Amino acid sequence: MTYTQNYQLPQWVKSDRILMDDFNDANTKIDAALKSQADSLASHAAQLLTRGNCTIQLSSYTGNGGSGEASPTVVNFPSRPAFFIAAGTRGLLLATGDDTSQAWRIVTNAYGTGFSTISFAWNGSQARFWGDNYLLQLNEPDVLYRVVAFYAED
């Protein structure tokens, strides 16, 4: 008789004598392997519960063409997220929920793609950001901007 490579389970051929002990031994090995796998999965699932869990919220805003500190882009959240991303056809903004005066933006225009910071402020759970023109401010008229917010759950 031959045996499987991983668990040494019997592999009978027609000429082998099949014994109850062989079946019982194989079933014991299979049962132990399945139990070990189930315990490992349960342990990993328990560990995931303590690791950086978050809620993700999707929303959007439509640009109105305003720019500058007097006409900032405003994004309202139910509560302040850990961080969020706003993205439109020609720009991307990354901001944290920390009290900071800057966010990061990536803008694509006729001159190419650029990475820079943008003036930024929180007013409660309202994000406000502004730049020198509506494109740099991610506020191009009638452009839909998608917002993905991440809220810490731990």
ZAMARGU-4260 file (C-alpha; in steps of 0.2 Angstrom, whole numbers, plus 5000, padded with zeros to 4 digits):
<rodrens>
0) 5000/5000/5000 | 5006/5018/4997 | 5001/5034/5006 | 4997/5052/5002 | 5011/5064/5003
5) 5004/5076/5016 | 4994/5066/5029 | 5000/5049/5025 | 4983/5043/5021 | 4981/5025/5014
10) 4981/5024/4995 | 4975/5006/4991 | 4977/4996/4975 | 4966/4982/4970 | 4978/4969/4977
15) 4979/4977/4995 | 4970/4970/5009 | 4958/4984/5016 | 4958/4984/5035 | 4946/4993/5047
20) 4962/5000/5057 | 4968/5008/5041 | 4951/5017/5039 | 4951/5023/5057 | 4969/5029/5056
25) 4965/5039/5041 | 4949/5046/5048 | 4958/5051/5064 | 4972/5060/5054 | 4958/5069/5043
30) 4949/5074/5059 | 4964/5081/5067 | 4969/5091/5051 | 4952/5098/5050 | 4951/5103/5068
35) 4968/5111/5067 | 4962/5121/5052 | 4946/5127/5060 | 4956/5132/5076 | 4968/5142/5065
40) 4954/5151/5056 | 4945/5155/5072 | 4962/5162/5079 | 4964/5173/5063 | 4946/5179/5064
45) 4948/5184/5082 | 4964/5193/5078 | 4956/5203/5064 | 4944/5210/5076 | 4958/5219/5085
50) 4966/5226/5069 | 4962/5242/5061 | 4944/5240/5058 | 4935/5254/5049 | 4919/5259/5041
55) 4920/5266/5024 | 4908/5279/5018 | 4905/5284/5000 | 4898/5301/4995 | 4900/5315/4982
60) 4899/5333/4979 | 4898/5343/4963 | 4910/5357/4960 | 4903/5375/4959 | 4918/5384/4952
65) 4922/5394/4968 | 4940/5396/4974 | 4950/5404/4987 | 4948/5405/5006 | 4932/5415/5004
70) 4924/5402/4993 | 4931/5385/4999 | 4926/5368/4994 | 4916/5361/5008 | 4913/5342/5011
75) 4901/5337/5025 | 4903/5321/5035 | 4892/5313/5048 | 4908/5314/5060 | 4926/5317/5057
80) 4934/5303/5047 | 4952/5296/5051 | 4955/5301/5033 | 4947/5304/5016 | 4950/5305/4998
85) 4941/5316/4986 | 4943/5312/4967 | 4937/5321/4951 | 4941/5320/4933 | 4957/5330/4935
90) 4962/5329/4953 | 4964/5320/4969 | 4964/5326/4987 | 4970/5316/5002 | 4967/5323/5020
95) 4967/5316/5037 | 4955/5319/5051 | 4969/5327/5062 | 4969/5346/5065 | 4980/5351/5051
100) 4981/5366/5040 | 4986/5357/5024 | 4980/5342/5014 | 4988/5334/4999 | 4982/5335/4981
105) 4987/5328/4964 | 4981/5338/4950 | 4982/5335/4931 | 4980/5349/4918 | 4987/5355/4902
110) 5004/5357/4910 | 5005/5339/4917 | 5002/5331/4934 | 5008/5339/4950 | 5008/5335/4968
115) 5007/5349/4981 | 4998/5354/4997 | 4982/5364/4998 | 4975/5375/5012 | 4964/5365/5023
120) 4953/5366/5039 | 4941/5356/5049 | 4925/5364/5056 | 4918/5351/5067 | 4915/5337/5054
125) 4915/5348/5039 | 4931/5348/5028 | 4935/5365/5020 | 4949/5367/5007 | 4954/5381/4996
130) 4967/5385/4982 | 4971/5399/4969 | 4959/5392/4957 | 4944/5380/4955 | 4955/5367/4947
135) 4968/5367/4960 | 4954/5367/4973 | 4945/5352/4966 | 4930/5363/4963 | 4928/5363/4944
140) 4911/5368/4939 | 4898/5354/4936 | 4911/5341/4939 | 4906/5326/4951 | 4919/5323/4964
145) 4918/5306/4973 | 4923/5305/4991 | 4929/5290/5001 | 4929/5292/5020 | 4937/5280/5032
150) 4931/5280/5050 | 4941/5271/5064 | 4931/5258/5073 | 4944/5253/5086
</rodrens>
